[in-house]
Amino acid sequence: MTHTLISFLGKARKGDGGKYRTANYDFDGDIKTTQFFGLGLTDIITPDRLIILGTSGSMWDVFYEDLAETEQQEDYWIKLSESVTKNTVTQEQLQQCAQDLSTKLGLQCILKIIPYGVNEAEQSDILQIMAQDVENNDQVSLDLTHGLRHLPMLGLLSAMYLQTAKQVQINGIYSGALELTPEETKITPVIHLDGLLKIAAWISALHGFDKTGDIAPFSDLLQREGMAAETAILLKVAAFHESTLSITNARRPLKDFAKQTEGALPGIANLFEDSLKERIGWKDQDSIYLRQREKSIFYLQQRDYVRAAALGYEAVITRCLKKNNPRADVENYEVRDEARKMIETQLPEADIKPYKLLKNIRNSLAHANRPNKGEIQRILSDEASLIKELNSLFEQLLPEN
């Protein structure tokens, strides 16, 4: 598993003499004095490979200046400096610089030209260039200190992209905060931006829940923030029972979770506490029928048609059972099976046809077969028709009481 440090190289302001200011960067007590943050960071985290990304006008000449010791290297530096001035540095020109830097640092160094990222196409190109030399399951650290002002934003997005596309482990995201350097000490703090990835992971989990209803990803996120495993695992237990449409069994671990987390959630999770509680709020609904109704409507909204139809159908049975026998054990299979056999004689005449239609839709979806009834074939042949029909059936068969 290769550990790669990705760093940016930008332009220096003219007021700084065409160079970055030399700073004393504080890496948790280890001070590194350098113009280029990425080189100081390299000494600290000792990566296997260093990738430096810059535009055709980045200060490649200043970066290479300390490496130019021979006459040949001096000639190369002069040509490189001219190209920087004209904003015409090419990938070919950087090969010599990469070789000399690799020799000096004793690790593989890759220098690459990236576009300025002024539009969507160029921004996409930057992400692809960053990913070219990173393999699946590699470890990556990011230095967002230098470069154009908007490149650190792309750097953060690239970390998210690498995590998703190549299952990369992000070891750290760093930035040297030169503007926060105290005048008295001249020591520049190093900011760790890993928390931004944690926030992004929570946002992704919330988005995923709103699309699928899966609460399980929050379990791992909460454990990373320090929550006890036995508490966080309750969300995975609930997610399992929801996936099998056992709404009552899903409710129990959610109630236990809420009880054990009555105080503030730990770390970054505290930012999302209200959102998380809102999404498991259905647990407080005492009526199993209303819980089933709420979840079936949710699944329909998320276009999860199999679960929507299946749970909606079960909700109809639960409602009839409770209406005819409030003391009935609605989770007993034999009781429910008997109800299915008798339900057509118990339902009002106006509900019999929609009940049979919902049952047939549910059977066709659950068994993944081609329906032999023309009406069901028509409904299942078009998504809009299915959504419209299920909405209509739920309105007729699943009242709010």
RODO-2510 file (C-alpha; in nm, 4 decimals, decimal comma):
residues 401
     n   res          X          Y          Z
     1     m     0,0000     0,0000     0,0000
     2     t     0,1611     0,3228    -0,1193
     3     h     0,1384     0,6457     0,0800
     4     t     0,1231     0,9469    -0,1520
     5     l     0,1428     1,3136    -0,0566
     6     i    -0,0320     1,5448    -0,3033
     7     s     0,0705     1,9102    -0,2873
     8     f    -0,0090     2,2224    -0,4897
     9     l     0,2298     2,4834    -0,6257
    10     g     0,0980     2,8309    -0,7014
    11     k     0,2192     3,1771    -0,7884
    12     a     0,3841     3,4120    -0,5421
    13     r     0,2649     3,7705    -0,5094
    14     k     0,4992     4,0285    -0,6580
    15     g     0,5149     4,2034    -0,3222
    16     d     0,6825     3,8952    -0,1799
    17     g     0,9719     3,9161    -0,4264
    18     g     0,8378     3,6469    -0,6557
    19     k     0,8719     3,3841    -0,3846
    20     y     0,6718     3,2305    -0,1062
    21     r     0,7592     3,3671     0,2340
    22     t     0,9788     3,1358     0,4350
    23     a     0,7849     3,0231     0,7404
    24     n     0,8484     2,8247     1,0566
    25     y     0,5708     2,5658     1,0324
    26     d     0,4702     2,4019     1,3591
    27     f     0,3938     2,0343     1,3026
    28     d     0,2723     1,9511     1,6524
    29     g     0,5909     2,0809     1,8102
    30     d     0,8274     1,9852     1,5287
    31     i     0,9282     2,3116     1,3536
    32     k     1,0157     2,3029     0,9832
    33     t     1,1513     2,6199     0,8215
    34     t     1,0770     2,6303     0,4495
    35     q     0,9170     2,8256     0,1653
    36     f     0,7259     2,5229     0,0490
    37     f     0,4939     2,3702     0,3039
    38     g     0,4766     2,0425     0,1140
    39     l     0,8502     1,9822     0,1532
    40     g     0,8295     2,0398     0,5279
    41     l     0,5323     1,8068     0,5483
    42     t     0,7250     1,5443     0,3520
    43     d     0,9888     1,5362     0,6289
    44     i     0,7148     1,4846     0,8891
    45     i     0,4941     1,2167     0,7356
    46     t     0,7609     1,0479     0,5143
    47     p     0,5399     0,9446     0,2216
    48     d     0,6473     0,6917    -0,0402
    49     r     0,5683     0,9328    -0,3181
    50     l     0,5268     1,3081    -0,3631
    51     i     0,2985     1,4521    -0,6304
    52     i     0,3157     1,8276    -0,6910
    53     l     0,0496     1,9903    -0,9056
    54     g     0,0780     2,3365    -1,0560
    55     t    -0,0339     2,5402    -1,3547
    56     s     0,1745     2,6464    -1,6541
    57     g     0,2460     2,9700    -1,4657
    58     s     0,3216     2,8335    -1,1192
    59     m     0,6582     2,9144    -0,9616
    60     w     0,8330     2,6016    -1,0864
    61     d     1,1529     2,8011    -1,1338
    62     v     1,1611     2,9166    -0,7710
    63     f     1,0866     2,5622    -0,6604
    64     y     1,3734     2,4267    -0,8734
    65     e     1,6206     2,7019    -0,7862
    66     d     1,7631     2,5254    -0,4801
    67     l     1,8169     2,2103    -0,6862
    68     a     2,0189     2,3810    -0,9595
    69     e     2,3800     2,3030    -0,8693
    70     t     2,5432     2,2071    -1,2008
    71     e     2,5855     2,4244    -1,5098
    72     q     2,3401     2,2054    -1,6976
    73     q     2,0842     2,2502    -1,4219
    74     e     2,1445     2,6252    -1,4254
    75     d     2,0661     2,6321    -1,7989
    76     y     1,7518     2,4339    -1,7349
    77     w     1,6498     2,6737    -1,4583
    78     i     1,6900     2,9751    -1,6893
    79     k     1,4656     2,8194    -1,9558
    80     l     1,2142     2,7159    -1,6913
    81     s     1,2065     3,0672    -1,5494
    82     e     1,1401     3,2126    -1,8935
    83     s     0,8484     2,9733    -1,9403
    84     v     0,7047     3,0632    -1,6005
    85     t     0,7132     3,4320    -1,6953
    86     k     0,5283     3,3556    -2,0199
    87     n     0,2880     3,1138    -1,8472
    88     t     0,3972     2,8385    -2,0882
    89     v     0,5578     2,5691    -1,8714
    90     t     0,4984     2,2251    -2,0263
    91     q     0,4823     1,8764    -1,8815
    92     e     0,8004     1,7853    -2,0692
    93     q     0,9917     2,0682    -1,9003
    94     l     0,9091     1,9313    -1,5580
    95     q     1,0707     1,5929    -1,6156
    96     q     1,4218     1,7158    -1,5275
    97     c     1,2900     1,8924    -1,2196
    98     a     1,1086     1,5744    -1,1080
    99     q     1,4242     1,3654    -1,1513
   100     d     1,6419     1,6055    -0,9538
   101     l     1,3843     1,6390    -0,6771
   102     s     1,3491     1,2600    -0,6538
   103     t     1,7264     1,2289    -0,6127
   104     k     1,7418     1,4991    -0,3466
   105     l     1,4487     1,3706    -0,1386
   106     g     1,5107     1,0000    -0,1906
   107     l     1,1543     0,9223    -0,2978
   108     q     0,9539     0,9204    -0,6173
   109     c     0,8474     1,2718    -0,7132
   110     i     0,5880     1,3420    -0,9801
   111     l     0,5305     1,6963    -1,1054
   112     k     0,2244     1,7623    -1,3169
   113     i     0,0687     2,0523    -1,5017
   114     i    -0,2973     2,1105    -1,4228
   115     p    -0,5377     2,3595    -1,5812
   116     y    -0,6495     2,6659    -1,3897
   117     g    -0,9887     2,5168    -1,3127
   118     v    -1,1845     2,8140    -1,4440
   119     n    -1,4774     2,6035    -1,5661
   120     e    -1,6425     2,2696    -1,5033
   121     a    -1,4400     2,0855    -1,7667
   122     e    -1,1073     2,2064    -1,6251
   123     q    -1,2165     2,1296    -1,2708
   124     s    -1,3029     1,7761    -1,3763
   125     d    -0,9637     1,7469    -1,5476
   126     i    -0,7868     1,8426    -1,2249
   127     l    -0,9624     1,5650    -1,0348
   128     q    -0,8690     1,3130    -1,3015
   129     i    -0,5045     1,4252    -1,3052
   130     m    -0,4866     1,3919    -0,9266
   131     a    -0,6227     1,0389    -0,9453
   132     q    -0,4009     0,9142    -1,2309
   133     d    -0,1071     0,8121    -1,0126
   134     v    -0,3105     0,6852    -0,7182
   135     e    -0,4005     0,3166    -0,7040
   136     n    -0,6982     0,1532    -0,5394
   137     n    -0,6681     0,1267    -0,1591
   138     d    -0,3625     0,3555    -0,1452
   139     q    -0,3057     0,5997     0,1387
   140     v    -0,3131     0,9685     0,0506
   141     s    -0,2272     1,2886     0,2367
   142     l    -0,3180     1,6295     0,0964
   143     d    -0,1402     1,9637     0,1314
   144     l    -0,3783     2,2503     0,0483
   145     t    -0,1473     2,5358     0,1520
   146     h    -0,0296     2,6781    -0,1800
   147     g    -0,1896     2,7159    -0,5209
   148     l    -0,4673     2,9367    -0,6519
   149     r    -0,7330     3,0290    -0,3993
   150     h    -0,9966     2,7938    -0,5409
   151     l    -0,7647     2,4918    -0,5761
   152     p    -0,7888     2,3906    -0,2079
   153     m    -1,1634     2,3530    -0,2589
   154     l    -1,0942     2,1191    -0,5478
   155     g    -0,8370     1,9433    -0,3313
   156     l    -1,1026     1,8653    -0,0727
   157     l    -1,3380     1,7420    -0,3432
   158     s    -1,0578     1,5269    -0,4789
   159     a    -1,0196     1,3611    -0,1396
   160     m    -1,3904     1,2741    -0,1442
   161     y    -1,3563     1,1570    -0,5042
   162     l    -1,0567     0,9335    -0,4274
   163     q    -1,2329     0,7827    -0,1270
   164     t    -1,5322     0,6904    -0,3408
   165     a    -1,3760     0,6026    -0,6756
   166     k    -1,0605     0,4259    -0,5564
   167     q    -1,1368     0,3376    -0,1929
   168     v    -0,8356     0,5461    -0,0908
   169     q    -0,7577     0,6046     0,2754
   170     i    -0,7069     0,9755     0,3451
   171     n    -0,4397     0,9977     0,6145
   172     g    -0,4603     1,3728     0,6597
   173     i    -0,5444     1,7072     0,5020
   174     y    -0,3038     1,9878     0,5949
   175     s    -0,2759     2,3624     0,5483
   176     g    -0,0086     2,6026     0,6708
   177     a    -0,1884     2,9104     0,8053
   178     l     0,0676     3,1783     0,7264
   179     e    -0,1810     3,4592     0,7950
   180     l    -0,2197     3,3314     1,1535
   181     t     0,1519     3,3601     1,2329
   182     p     0,1969     3,5546     1,5614
   183     e     0,4349     3,8482     1,5278
   184     e     0,5989     3,7616     1,8596
   185     t     0,6881     3,3981     1,7910
   186     k     0,7030     3,3839     1,4101
   187     i     0,5728     3,0287     1,4415
   188     t     0,3119     2,9388     1,1770
   189     p     0,0378     2,6989     1,2880
   190     v    -0,0476     2,3945     1,0805
   191     i    -0,4198     2,3333     1,0473
   192     h    -0,5576     1,9822     1,0158
   193     l    -0,8631     1,9831     0,7892
   194     d    -0,9581     1,6164     0,8250
   195     g    -1,2769     1,7229     1,0016
   196     l    -1,4104     1,8523     0,6704
   197     l    -1,4088     1,4969     0,5366
   198     k    -1,5978     1,3800     0,8428
   199     i    -1,8620     1,6434     0,7812
   200     a    -1,8809     1,5353     0,4171
   201     a    -1,9288     1,1732     0,5270
   202     w    -2,2212     1,2745     0,7486
   203     i    -2,3806     1,4741     0,4696
   204     s    -2,3408     1,1738     0,2397
   205     a    -2,4987     0,9436     0,4997
   206     l    -2,7947     1,1787     0,5436
   207     h    -2,8402     1,1972     0,1689
   208     g    -2,8195     0,8183     0,1454
   209     f    -3,0796     0,7757     0,4177
   210     d    -3,3172     1,0136     0,2433
   211     k    -3,2807     0,8043    -0,0730
   212     t    -3,2887     0,4531     0,0730
   213     g    -3,3963     0,4755     0,4364
   214     d    -3,0786     0,2953     0,5453
   215     i    -2,9782     0,4114     0,8936
   216     a    -2,6809     0,1710     0,9237
   217     p    -2,4030     0,4049     0,7945
   218     f    -2,4548     0,6338     1,0937
   219     s    -2,3394     0,3531     1,3225
   220     d    -1,9796     0,3561     1,1963
   221     l    -1,9725     0,7379     1,1835
   222     l    -2,0811     0,7610     1,5461
   223     q    -1,8190     0,5099     1,6562
   224     r    -1,5500     0,7190     1,4831
   225     e    -1,6642     1,0114     1,6970
   226     g    -1,6196     0,8066     2,0146
   227     m    -1,9623     0,6574     2,0766
   228     a    -1,9606     0,3179     2,2481
   229     a    -1,9931     0,0355     1,9950
   230     e    -2,2790    -0,1284     2,1840
   231     t    -2,4823     0,1930     2,1487
   232     a    -2,3964     0,2743     1,7883
   233     i    -2,4579    -0,0851     1,6768
   234     l    -2,8257    -0,0435     1,7657
   235     l    -2,8675     0,1532     1,4432
   236     k    -2,7374    -0,1410     1,2403
   237     v    -2,9753    -0,3730     1,4238
   238     a    -3,2636    -0,1402     1,3408
   239     a    -3,1518    -0,1159     0,9789
   240     f    -3,1488    -0,4947     0,9483
   241     h    -3,5039    -0,5283     1,0767
   242     e    -3,6219    -0,2487     0,8502
   243     s    -3,4678    -0,4261     0,5511
   244     t    -3,6793    -0,7319     0,6367
   245     l    -3,9898    -0,5120     0,6884
   246     s    -4,0045    -0,6023     1,0572
   247     i    -4,0982    -0,2516     1,1663
   248     t    -4,1732    -0,3419     1,5282
   249     n    -3,8360    -0,5119     1,5715
   250     a    -3,6712    -0,2092     1,4109
   251     r    -3,8433     0,0223     1,6559
   252     r    -3,7016    -0,1388     1,9704
   253     p    -3,3295    -0,0729     1,9047
   254     l    -3,4127     0,2806     1,7901
   255     k    -3,5905     0,3521     2,1186
   256     d    -3,2936     0,2047     2,3086
   257     f    -3,0567     0,4184     2,1025
   258     a    -3,2565     0,7345     2,1760
   259     k    -3,2596     0,6535     2,5474
   260     q    -2,8839     0,5959     2,5588
   261     t    -2,8097     0,9177     2,3679
   262     e    -3,0287     1,1638     2,5548
   263     g    -2,7328     1,3992     2,5916
   264     a    -2,5457     1,5604     2,3023
   265     l    -2,3968     1,3298     2,0422
   266     p    -2,0135     1,3202     2,0430
   267     g    -1,7858     1,5275     1,8222
   268     i    -1,8996     1,6268     1,4766
   269     a    -2,2106     1,4124     1,5194
   270     n    -2,3506     1,6901     1,7390
   271     l    -2,3928     1,9028     1,4238
   272     f    -2,6322     1,6444     1,2832
   273     e    -2,8162     1,5440     1,5999
   274     d    -3,1453     1,7111     1,5063
   275     s    -3,1351     1,5655     1,1560
   276     l    -3,0677     1,2155     1,2863
   277     k    -3,3420     1,2328     1,5490
   278     e    -3,5873     1,3587     1,2885
   279     r    -3,5163     1,0594     1,0657
   280     i    -3,5799     0,8058     1,3413
   281     g    -3,8738     0,9978     1,4867
   282     w    -4,1214     0,7357     1,3623
   283     k    -4,0105     0,5148     1,6514
   284     d    -4,2332     0,7213     1,8830
   285     q    -4,5468     0,6161     1,6937
   286     d    -4,7200     0,3631     1,9224
   287     s    -4,9565     0,2217     1,6599
   288     i    -4,7904    -0,0525     1,4564
   289     y    -5,0371     0,0214     1,1755
   290     l    -4,9339     0,3876     1,1642
   291     r    -4,5667     0,2905     1,1738
   292     q    -4,6167     0,0575     0,8790
   293     r    -4,8203     0,3219     0,6974
   294     e    -4,5548     0,5894     0,7496
   295     k    -4,2728     0,3670     0,6288
   296     s    -4,4648     0,2429     0,3227
   297     i    -4,5311     0,6035     0,2186
   298     f    -4,1624     0,6848     0,2786
   299     y    -4,0487     0,3964     0,0593
   300     l    -4,2841     0,5058    -0,2173
   301     q    -4,1435     0,8582    -0,2017
   302     q    -3,7959     0,7101    -0,2418
   303     r    -3,9091     0,4958    -0,5361
   304     d    -3,8466     0,1748    -0,3424
   305     y    -4,1543     0,0146    -0,4932
   306     v    -4,1048    -0,3401    -0,3672
   307     r    -4,0858    -0,2366    -0,0023
   308     a    -4,3572     0,0265    -0,0461
   309     a    -4,6088    -0,2202    -0,1896
   310     a    -4,5153    -0,4999     0,0495
   311     l    -4,5371    -0,2874     0,3627
   312     g    -4,8475    -0,1059     0,2412
   313     y    -5,0185    -0,4403     0,1905
   314     e    -4,9171    -0,5545     0,5392
   315     a    -5,0439    -0,2251     0,6842
   316     v    -5,3898    -0,2942     0,5381
   317     i    -5,3965    -0,6314     0,7131
   318     t    -5,2756    -0,4806     1,0408
   319     r    -5,5463    -0,2129     1,0296
   320     c    -5,8212    -0,4671     0,9706
   321     l    -5,6929    -0,6886     1,2493
   322     k    -5,6789    -0,4057     1,5008
   323     k    -6,0178    -0,2766     1,3968
   324     n    -6,1899    -0,6144     1,4454
   325     n    -5,9870    -0,7304     1,7451
   326     p    -5,7841    -0,4608     1,9279
   327     r    -5,6205    -0,7316     2,1401
   328     a    -5,5020    -0,9350     1,8414
   329     d    -5,1314    -1,0153     1,8173
   330     v    -5,0761    -0,8507     1,4815
   331     e    -4,7234    -0,9903     1,4547
   332     n    -4,8321    -1,3529     1,4912
   333     y    -4,7995    -1,5254     1,1554
   334     e    -5,0976    -1,7561     1,2033
   335     v    -5,3182    -1,4655     1,3107
   336     r    -5,2163    -1,2622     1,0079
   337     d    -5,2499    -1,5583     0,7729
   338     e    -5,6042    -1,6185     0,8953
   339     a    -5,6793    -1,2504     0,8448
   340     r    -5,5588    -1,2668     0,4859
   341     k    -5,8088    -1,5445     0,4171
   342     m    -6,0963    -1,3533     0,5737
   343     i    -6,0079    -0,9973     0,4858
   344     e    -6,2187    -0,9731     0,1718
   345     t    -6,5304    -1,0409     0,3789
   346     q    -6,4272    -0,7848     0,6408
   347     l    -6,3316    -0,4959     0,4128
   348     p    -6,5969    -0,2480     0,3005
   349     e    -6,7098    -0,3229    -0,0533
   350     a    -6,5419    -0,0050    -0,1822
   351     d    -6,2048    -0,1313    -0,0536
   352     i    -6,2161    -0,4842    -0,1923
   353     k    -6,1099    -0,3955    -0,5469
   354     p    -5,8216    -0,1651    -0,4449
   355     y    -5,7103    -0,4254    -0,1877
   356     k    -5,6899    -0,6960    -0,4559
   357     l    -5,5073    -0,4574    -0,6867
   358     l    -5,2485    -0,3734    -0,4179
   359     k    -5,2078    -0,7432    -0,3404
   360     n    -5,1460    -0,8258    -0,7070
   361     i    -4,8971    -0,5418    -0,7483
   362     r    -4,7168    -0,6539    -0,4363
   363     n    -4,7041    -1,0175    -0,5558
   364     s    -4,5734    -0,9233    -0,8998
   365     l    -4,3007    -0,6998    -0,7519
   366     a    -4,2024    -0,9449    -0,4773
   367     h    -4,1763    -1,2458    -0,7085
   368     a    -4,0196    -1,0561    -0,9993
   369     n    -4,2456    -1,2257    -1,2520
   370     r    -4,4501    -1,1021    -1,5399
   371     p    -4,8084    -1,0377    -1,4273
   372     n    -5,0763    -1,2319    -1,6109
   373     k    -5,3380    -0,9608    -1,5647
   374     g    -5,3522    -0,6848    -1,8228
   375     e    -5,4209    -0,4151    -1,5651
   376     i    -5,1128    -0,5082    -1,3613
   377     q    -4,9002    -0,5250    -1,6761
   378     r    -5,0103    -0,1737    -1,7655
   379     i    -4,9341    -0,0372    -1,4182
   380     l    -4,5907    -0,1974    -1,4015
   381     s    -4,4920    -0,0980    -1,7546
   382     d    -4,4383     0,2659    -1,6620
   383     e    -4,2910     0,4264    -1,3492
   384     a    -4,5306     0,7193    -1,3503
   385     s    -4,8263     0,4803    -1,3694
   386     l    -4,6955     0,2746    -1,0772
   387     i    -4,6347     0,5827    -0,8600
   388     k    -4,9797     0,7196    -0,9399
   389     e    -5,1506     0,3862    -0,8689
   390     l    -4,9720     0,3202    -0,5398
   391     n    -5,0415     0,6737    -0,4202
   392     s    -5,4094     0,6272    -0,5016
   393     l    -5,4249     0,2868    -0,3305
   394     f    -5,2531     0,4166    -0,0180
   395     e    -5,4968     0,7066     0,0012
   396     q    -5,7899     0,4654    -0,0156
   397     l    -5,6599     0,1840     0,2019
   398     l    -5,4270     0,3565     0,4501
   399     p    -5,6100     0,6376     0,6280
   400     e    -5,4359     0,8316     0,9049
   401     n    -5,6437     0,6636     1,1770
***
